[in-house]
Amino acid sequence: MPIYVQYYFWLLLVSLGCFAVERVAPWRREQRVLRRGLAQDLVWLVFNGHYLGLLLALGAGHVIEALNGLLAKAGLPLPESLALLAGSPLWLQFIVFLVLKDFVEWNIHRLLHNVPWLWEFHKLHHSIEELDWIGNFRFHWGEVIVYKTLSYLPLVVLGVDWRVLLAIAILWTVMLDLNHSNVRYSWGPLRYVLNSPRMHVWHHDVETHGRGGQNFGQVLSVWDWLFGTAYWPDDREMPTRLGFAGMETYPRGLIGRFFWPLTRLVTGRGSRDA
């Protein structure tokens, strides 16, 4: 298989590109390259970028098989058999899949902020205090399960080509890495369509500017503008502090964060030094 059709090749390429852009034109110049928490984020990068995908693939196969068995017994078609876009031009598959995936994930992202038990998983991502490209990979395995579960049915029925899936995966990596990067880029007039580092940094503001937060977009920003969750202050401003209220009760260590919030259910409280 050629290297350019392997996701890990693009993951490395995009990561190096965002790192280079941050060095050439950093927004927050006082932010160090070897910032606090960088070593931990490298572990999340490796785990979430590789091993978690393998583990989920193993588990998802059994779950999907069981689901398909239930649907077959009920006389219902299997979701993947619908293949609504099969045979359509690749460009059309790409556009439809991109828009639907982004809208579904925008809604899931809002749920992660507004449903208390889901927020406990999402806290890991918002524990970032110095935002850069690698912060994109600081997310909890429980959060990934939520995304994969809730987005499975809306997306699998499309039956898009594997090349479209690869292109979408690369685009998501480019945009989400860039949106977390320490750069000021905002896409100019296209900011009403595309998410950007300038917009996403306010999503990580410790102060919330709406119900559950603001700027929930993944690749596209259009949903935030349409549904009133966009926050775009004066271009000269930036958040004074990143994180979330109550971070003092959230674990600092990798193991404590990995098993959070399960440990909270057991002990009934948080652990700052776990």
Summary of the structure (lengths in Angstrom):
residues: 274
radius of gyration: 19.3
end to end distance: 42.8
largest distance: 61.5
contacts: 767
relative contact order: 0.13
helix: 62%
strand: 1%
